[in-house]
Amino acid sequence: MTSHSTSGTARNQTQLSRALKLTVAGAALAAVACASNDGESGDRAGETPPVKTPLAAGVLDADGGWVFRTEEFTLGPGEERFVCYAADTPGDLSIQRFSVAGKPMIHHFLMVTADATREPAGASECGAAFKFSWRPIFMAGAGSSEVAIPDGAARQVGAGTQLVLQLHLLNASPKPVTEYAEVRMDRSPEANPHPVGQFIFGTFDLALPPMQPSDLEINCAVNSNVQIFAMFPHMHYLGRKQRLELGSDANSLSTIYTRDPYDFEQQTIDSLDLGITRGTAARLTCSYDNDRDETITYGESTNNEMCFAIGFTVASDTVTSVGGGCFGASAVVGSGSARQ
């Protein structure tokens, strides 16, 4: 019995020793696997993570055209910023199409040329205001968007012109996010393209009564022949809808363009094929809901308001004008009940 017991004990010790060896070997393999996984993510102990090479920013040559790319921006969870990014064009651009792929952190943006007053080069905090020293050439809300210029025409931007992207950035996620904005510009194949520009309907005369909805009406006469291929309505946070009517006179107007509802956070360009002859009567109506205990007047700050319909125009053999505007005095023609 004693001999049997000693033999069993020896066998048990041998099995225990083998089990311990297997356990140690398994732990070693697991440690190797973890080290391997850590190495893949650049976190292996004792090693320096690879340095990320930043993407080139500015107005850059690309296949078939150019890209306008910003530097990267990092926003904390729930953070919101209005940022401008400005860069000069390295040469003459003749653009047939603008496009952008949507990115979650970019809530909306406006792309302009800074014709009169230049913005700081690179990135700067710039607020949400629209400046009249800017000339809009492309804009988009959240998601992908594009604008194609009609055949035979192109958006031409001269060498050394400052391009500006005004970005509304919003990180709705619970983690920090780093991202950049990029607009693609396809090169026009036209040797002698017709130019494009803007024709603006609106007013600088604006006073919205406090604590109530109201409609602002602007009447004017178009002073040149214009051909509009896209429309960009612009109001601020109190804007609710916009309507443009045209006719031979003020008694024969019909609606040719509507944005209803209007949302400041989703500003986009609508395609439109609209020819207007000189002398046409026009009426622009902007609807608002002023929930503040004060009269709101015109201004570039989003605490003020605006009422503009910006038409993107193209010249042709019969239409030579690509600029101008139809402005008039405004009148509040409809108001709801004042809030108590």
C-alpha positions in Angstrom: 0.0 0.0 0.0 2.8 2.4 0.9 4.6 1.6 -2.4 1.3 2.2 -4.4 0.7 5.5 -2.6 4.2 6.7 -3.3 3.9 5.8 -7.0 0.5 7.6 -7.2 1.9 10.6 -5.5 4.8 10.7 -8.0 2.4 10.4 -10.9 0.3 13.2 -9.5 3.3 15.5 -9.2 4.4 14.7 -12.7 0.9 15.6 -14.0 0.8 18.8 -11.9 4.2 19.7 -13.3 3.0 19.1 -16.9 -0.1 21.2 -16.2 1.9 24.0 -14.8 4.2 23.9 -17.8 1.2 24.0 -20.2 -0.3 26.9 -18.2 3.0 28.9 -18.3 3.3 28.1 -22.1 -0.3 29.3 -22.7 0.3 32.5 -20.8 3.5 33.1 -22.7 1.6 32.6 -26.0 -1.1 34.9 -24.9 1.5 37.5 -23.9 3.1 37.2 -27.4 -0.3 37.6 -29.0 -1.1 40.7 -27.0 2.3 42.2 -27.8 1.6 41.4 -31.4 -1.8 43.1 -31.3 -0.4 46.1 -29.4 2.3 46.4 -32.1 -0.4 46.6 -34.8 -1.9 49.6 -33.1 1.4 51.3 -32.5 1.2 50.8 -28.7 3.9 48.1 -28.2 5.8 48.8 -25.0 9.2 50.4 -25.5 8.4 51.5 -29.1 7.5 55.0 -30.3 4.2 55.1 -32.2 4.6 56.1 -35.9 4.2 59.8 -36.5 1.2 60.6 -38.7 2.1 62.7 -41.7 -0.5 65.6 -42.0 -2.3 65.9 -45.3 -1.3 68.9 -47.5 -3.7 71.8 -47.1 -4.6 74.6 -49.5 -5.7 74.8 -53.1 -4.0 71.7 -54.7 -3.7 70.1 -58.1 -5.7 66.9 -58.4 -6.7 64.4 -61.1 -9.0 66.3 -63.5 -9.0 69.5 -61.5 -8.2 70.8 -58.0 -9.1 70.2 -54.4 -9.5 72.8 -51.7 -8.5 71.1 -48.5 -8.3 72.5 -44.9 -6.0 71.5 -42.2 -7.4 69.1 -39.6 -9.6 70.3 -36.8 -10.2 68.5 -33.5 -13.4 68.9 -31.6 -14.2 67.6 -28.1 -17.5 65.7 -27.4 -20.4 68.0 -28.0 -18.2 70.9 -29.1 -19.4 73.4 -31.8 -17.3 75.9 -33.7 -17.5 78.3 -36.7 -14.1 78.2 -38.5 -12.8 79.9 -41.7 -10.0 78.4 -43.7 -8.4 80.7 -46.4 -5.9 80.0 -49.1 -4.8 81.6 -52.4 -5.2 79.9 -55.7 -1.8 78.9 -57.2 -3.0 79.6 -60.8 -6.1 80.3 -62.9 -9.0 77.9 -62.2 -11.7 77.2 -64.8 -14.3 75.1 -62.9 -17.1 73.0 -64.4 -18.3 71.2 -61.3 -18.1 71.5 -57.5 -18.6 68.4 -55.2 -18.1 67.4 -51.6 -18.4 64.1 -49.7 -20.3 64.5 -46.5 -18.5 64.1 -43.2 -20.4 63.8 -39.8 -18.5 66.6 -38.1 -19.1 69.2 -40.9 -22.6 70.4 -40.3 -22.6 72.9 -43.3 -20.1 75.1 -45.1 -20.0 78.1 -47.4 -17.2 78.5 -50.1 -16.5 82.0 -51.3 -14.0 84.2 -52.9 -12.9 87.1 -50.7 -12.9 89.9 -53.3 -12.6 93.1 -51.2 -11.4 92.3 -47.7 -9.1 89.3 -47.3 -9.4 86.9 -44.4 -6.5 85.7 -42.3 -4.5 83.0 -44.1 -5.1 79.4 -42.9 -7.6 78.7 -40.1 -9.3 81.4 -38.0 -12.4 81.6 -35.8 -14.9 83.6 -37.9 -18.5 83.2 -36.6 -21.6 82.4 -38.6 -22.0 85.7 -40.3 -22.1 86.2 -44.1 -20.0 89.0 -45.3 -20.8 91.1 -48.4 -17.1 91.2 -49.3 -17.6 87.5 -50.1 -18.8 86.1 -53.4 -20.4 82.6 -52.9 -19.4 80.0 -55.4 -20.4 76.7 -53.6 -22.1 75.7 -50.3 -23.6 72.5 -48.8 -25.2 71.2 -45.6 -24.6 67.9 -44.0 -24.1 65.1 -46.5 -22.7 64.9 -50.0 -23.5 67.7 -52.5 -22.6 68.9 -55.9 -23.2 71.8 -58.4 -22.6 71.3 -62.1 -22.3 74.5 -64.2 -24.1 74.3 -67.5 -22.3 73.2 -70.7 -20.4 76.0 -72.4 -19.8 77.9 -69.1 -17.4 77.7 -66.2 -16.6 79.4 -62.9 -13.3 81.2 -63.5 -11.1 82.1 -60.6 -8.0 84.1 -61.2 -4.5 83.2 -59.9 -3.9 84.6 -56.4 -7.6 84.9 -55.6 -8.3 84.0 -51.9 -10.7 81.2 -51.5 -12.4 80.9 -48.1 -14.3 77.9 -46.6 -16.6 79.0 -43.7 -17.3 75.8 -41.7 -19.9 75.0 -39.1 -18.3 72.2 -37.2 -20.3 70.1 -34.7 -19.1 67.0 -32.9 -22.3 65.2 -31.7 -20.4 62.1 -30.6 -19.2 61.2 -27.1 -15.5 61.1 -28.2 -13.1 63.7 -29.6 -13.1 63.8 -33.4 -10.4 65.0 -35.8 -11.4 65.7 -39.4 -10.8 68.0 -42.3 -12.9 69.6 -45.1 -12.3 69.1 -48.8 -14.0 70.4 -51.9 -13.4 68.9 -55.3 -13.3 71.2 -58.3 -13.4 69.6 -61.8 -11.6 71.4 -64.6 -13.7 72.7 -67.4 -12.8 71.5 -70.9 -14.2 74.7 -72.5 -11.6 76.8 -74.3 -13.6 80.1 -74.1 -16.4 79.4 -71.5 -19.2 81.8 -70.8 -18.7 83.4 -67.4 -21.0 82.7 -64.4 -21.9 85.0 -61.5 -24.7 86.0 -59.1 -27.9 88.0 -59.3 -29.3 88.9 -55.9 -32.9 89.6 -54.8 -33.3 91.1 -51.4 -33.1 94.1 -49.1 -31.1 95.8 -46.4 -34.2 97.3 -44.9 -35.5 94.8 -42.3 -37.4 95.1 -38.9 -39.1 92.1 -37.4 -41.7 92.7 -34.6 -40.9 91.0 -31.3 -42.5 87.8 -30.1 -44.4 86.9 -33.2 -44.2 85.3 -36.7 -44.1 87.8 -39.6 -43.7 88.0 -43.4 -41.3 90.4 -45.0 -42.1 91.5 -48.6 -39.7 93.1 -51.1 -40.9 94.4 -54.5 -38.5 95.4 -57.2 -37.9 95.4 -61.0 -35.2 93.3 -62.7 -32.8 95.7 -64.5 -31.2 93.3 -67.0 -31.7 90.1 -68.8 -30.4 87.2 -66.7 -30.3 83.4 -66.9 -30.3 81.6 -63.5 -29.2 78.0 -63.2 -29.2 77.6 -59.4 -30.7 79.4 -56.4 -29.3 79.9 -52.8 -31.8 81.3 -50.3 -30.2 83.0 -47.3 -31.7 84.0 -44.0 -30.5 83.5 -40.4 -31.9 81.4 -37.5 -35.4 83.1 -37.4 -36.1 82.3 -41.1 -38.8 79.8 -41.7 -39.5 79.9 -45.5 -38.8 81.9 -48.6 -40.8 82.5 -51.9 -39.8 84.3 -55.1 -42.5 85.5 -57.5 -42.1 87.0 -61.0 -44.5 88.5 -63.6 -45.0 91.2 -66.2 -46.3 93.5 -63.4 -47.2 93.5 -59.7 -50.7 92.2 -60.5 -49.6 89.1 -62.5 -47.0 87.5 -60.3 -46.6 83.8 -60.0 -44.3 81.7 -57.8 -41.2 80.4 -59.5 -39.1 79.4 -56.5 -39.9 78.3 -52.9 -37.8 77.0 -50.0 -40.3 75.6 -47.4 -39.2 74.9 -44.8 -36.1 77.0 -44.6 -33.4 75.7 -42.2 -30.3 77.7 -41.4 -28.5 74.5 -40.5 -29.2 72.9 -43.9 -28.2 75.5 -46.5 -28.0 74.1 -50.0 -28.2 75.3 -53.6 -31.2 74.3 -55.7 -30.9 73.7 -59.4 -33.1 76.1 -61.4 -33.5 76.8 -65.1 -34.9 80.4 -65.2 -34.6 83.1 -67.8 -35.7 86.6 -66.7 -36.1 89.6 -69.0 -35.3 93.2 -68.2 -38.3 95.0 -66.6 -39.8 91.9 -65.0 -41.6 92.6 -61.7 -40.3 90.6 -58.8 -41.5 90.0 -55.2 -39.4 88.2 -52.6 -41.2 87.1 -49.4 -39.2 85.9 -46.4 -41.1 84.4 -43.4 -39.8 84.5 -39.9 -40.7 83.5 -36.3 -39.2 86.1 -33.9 -39.3 84.5 -30.4 -37.3 87.3 -28.8 -38.5 90.2 -26.8 -37.0 92.8 -29.2 -37.3 94.0 -32.8 -34.8 92.2 -35.0 -33.0 94.3 -37.7 -30.7 93.6 -40.6 -27.1 92.6 -39.9 -24.3 90.2 -40.7 -24.5 88.6 -37.2 -26.8 85.6 -36.8 -28.4 87.6 -33.9 -29.7 89.8 -36.7 -31.5 88.7 -39.9 -31.2 88.8 -43.7 -33.5 88.2 -46.6 -31.7 87.3 -49.8 -32.2 84.9 -52.8 -28.9 84.5 -54.5 -29.3 83.4 -58.1 -26.3 81.7 -59.8 -26.2 83.1 -63.3 -24.6 82.2 -66.6 -24.0 84.3 -69.7 -24.8 83.2 -73.2 -24.9 84.5 -76.8 -28.1 86.4 -76.0 -27.6 87.1 -72.2 -24.5 89.0 -71.4 -25.1 90.0 -67.8 -24.0 87.7 -65.0 -24.2 90.1 -62.1 -26.5 92.7 -60.5 -29.4 92.7 -58.2 -33.0 93.5 -57.6 -33.3 95.4 -54.3 -36.2 97.2 -52.8 -37.7 98.6 -49.6 -39.3 96.0 -47.4 -42.7 95.9 -45.7 -44.0 93.6 -43.0 -47.2 92.4 -44.7 -48.4 89.6 -42.4 -47.9 89.0 -38.7 -49.2 86.3 -36.3 -50.5 86.9 -32.8 -47.9 88.1 -30.4 -46.7 85.7 -27.7 -47.7 86.5 -24.2 
